[in-house]
Amino acid sequence: MKLIYGYAVLVLTIISCNNSTSPASNTEEPINTKSEQAKEAISQINKQVEGFYKRKQLDSLVAEMADSVIQLPPNGEPLRGKASVKNYWNQLLQSGTVDFSLQTQEVKACGRLAIERGSYQFKFSPDKDSPIPVINDLGNYLVYWENINGQWKVVWDAPVSSVTLNKNMK
């Protein structure tokens, strides 16, 4: 429940940064420019991340995350910290291959913080003896980013599947 409140506070903070109480002021331009710059950088990171999953490069994947990252996998407990994220994905990638597609739709940035809204497609193809079946998923996501030492890092990652659970695993 605290995580939901945290997201609400973060979203309200970003909204307040992007809403001006005065008519079109010269402060809106830098905010919009900052959001566009963040969107471009985050979209590039997402393209790299797609390749990290495909090539099973988990060290490179978690390098794009803050040390305190929280990832919320569908139908599972939150993954807290880089080691937890790496362990989760390692178990899956030992049993097959992942094809992940991320589409950044919108980014709202304010200072060192940004929220990304996007859509994803995910496919897990199991190896011959895998205990995990084929997984086909698609949905939407919100990611809270923080610019740490000049680099955008994932702090919270929340995918929301559009596929019903009984259709998710085939």
C-alpha positions in Angstrom: 0.0 0.0 0.0 2.9 2.4 0.7 4.1 1.8 -2.8 0.8 3.0 -4.2 1.0 6.2 -2.1 4.5 6.7 -3.2 3.4 6.5 -6.9 0.6 9.0 -6.1 3.0 11.4 -4.5 5.5 11.1 -7.4 2.8 11.6 -10.0 1.4 14.7 -8.2 5.0 16.1 -8.0 5.6 15.7 -11.7 2.1 17.1 -12.5 2.8 20.1 -10.3 6.1 20.7 -12.1 4.4 20.6 -15.4 1.4 22.8 -14.5 1.9 26.5 -14.4 -0.6 28.8 -12.7 0.4 31.7 -14.8 -0.4 32.0 -18.5 2.2 30.6 -20.9 5.3 31.7 -19.1 8.8 31.2 -20.1 9.1 28.5 -17.4 7.0 26.1 -19.4 9.5 25.9 -22.2 12.3 24.5 -20.1 10.0 21.9 -18.5 8.7 20.8 -21.9 12.3 20.7 -23.2 13.5 18.7 -20.2 10.7 16.2 -20.7 11.6 15.8 -24.4 15.3 15.4 -23.6 14.5 12.8 -21.0 12.1 11.0 -23.4 14.9 10.8 -26.0 17.5 9.5 -23.5 15.0 7.0 -21.9 13.9 5.7 -25.3 17.6 5.0 -26.2 18.1 3.2 -22.9 15.0 1.1 -23.6 16.4 0.0 -26.9 19.6 -1.1 -25.2 17.6 -2.9 -22.5 15.7 -4.9 -25.1 19.1 -6.1 -26.4 20.3 -6.9 -22.8 17.3 -9.2 -22.3 17.8 -10.9 -25.7 21.5 -11.5 -25.1 21.0 -12.4 -21.5 23.3 -9.6 -20.3 21.9 -9.2 -16.8 24.9 -7.2 -15.5 24.2 -4.6 -18.2 20.5 -4.7 -17.5 20.8 -3.9 -13.8 23.4 -1.3 -14.5 20.5 0.8 -15.9 18.8 0.7 -12.5 19.3 2.6 -9.3 20.7 0.5 -6.4 17.3 0.8 -4.6 15.3 -0.3 -7.7 11.9 -1.9 -7.2 10.5 -4.0 -10.0 6.9 -5.2 -9.8 6.7 -8.4 -12.0 3.1 -9.5 -12.9 1.7 -12.1 -10.5 4.7 -11.9 -8.1 6.2 -10.1 -5.2 8.1 -6.9 -5.7 11.8 -7.3 -6.5 13.8 -5.0 -4.3 17.4 -4.1 -5.3 19.6 -5.0 -8.2 20.5 -8.5 -6.8 16.8 -9.4 -6.5 16.1 -8.3 -10.1 19.1 -10.1 -11.4 18.2 -13.3 -9.6 14.6 -13.2 -10.9 15.6 -12.7 -14.5 18.5 -15.2 -14.3 16.1 -18.0 -13.3 13.9 -17.3 -16.3 16.8 -16.8 -18.8 18.4 -20.1 -17.7 15.3 -21.8 -19.1 14.8 -20.1 -22.4 15.0 -16.8 -24.3 13.3 -13.5 -23.9 12.1 -11.1 -26.5 11.1 -7.8 -25.0 9.8 -4.7 -26.9 9.4 -1.4 -25.1 7.6 1.6 -26.6 8.0 4.9 -24.8 4.8 6.9 -25.2 5.3 9.8 -22.9 7.8 11.2 -20.4 7.2 13.9 -17.8 10.4 15.2 -16.3 10.9 17.7 -13.5 14.4 18.3 -12.2 16.2 15.0 -11.6 12.9 13.0 -11.7 10.9 11.6 -14.6 8.0 9.3 -15.2 7.7 7.3 -18.3 4.5 5.8 -19.6 4.7 3.2 -22.3 3.7 -0.1 -23.7 5.5 -3.4 -23.9 5.4 -6.8 -25.6 7.1 -9.7 -23.9 7.7 -13.3 -25.2 9.4 -16.1 -23.3 10.5 -19.0 -25.5 11.4 -22.0 -23.3 14.3 -24.4 -24.0 13.4 -28.0 -24.7 13.5 -29.1 -21.0 12.3 -25.9 -19.5 9.9 -26.2 -16.5 8.5 -22.8 -17.6 6.0 -22.7 -20.5 5.8 -20.2 -23.4 4.8 -16.8 -22.1 3.2 -14.2 -24.4 2.4 -10.9 -22.7 1.7 -7.4 -23.6 0.6 -4.4 -21.7 1.5 -0.9 -20.4 3.9 0.3 -17.9 5.0 3.2 -15.7 8.6 3.7 -14.8 9.9 6.2 -12.3 13.4 7.4 -13.3 16.0 9.4 -11.5 18.9 11.2 -13.0 21.8 10.0 -10.9 25.3 11.4 -11.7 24.1 12.5 -15.1 22.5 9.1 -16.0 18.8 8.2 -16.0 18.3 5.2 -13.8 15.2 3.1 -13.2 13.9 3.5 -9.6 10.5 1.8 -9.9 9.3 -0.3 -12.7 5.6 -1.3 -12.9 4.3 -3.3 -15.9 0.6 -3.8 -16.1 -0.4 -6.8 -18.3 -3.3 -6.5 -20.7 -3.6 -10.2 -21.0 -5.8 -12.2 -18.7 -3.9 -14.7 -16.6 -5.3 -17.8 -18.2 -4.2 -16.5 -21.7 -0.9 -15.3 -20.4 0.7 -18.8 -20.3 0.3 -21.0 -23.3 
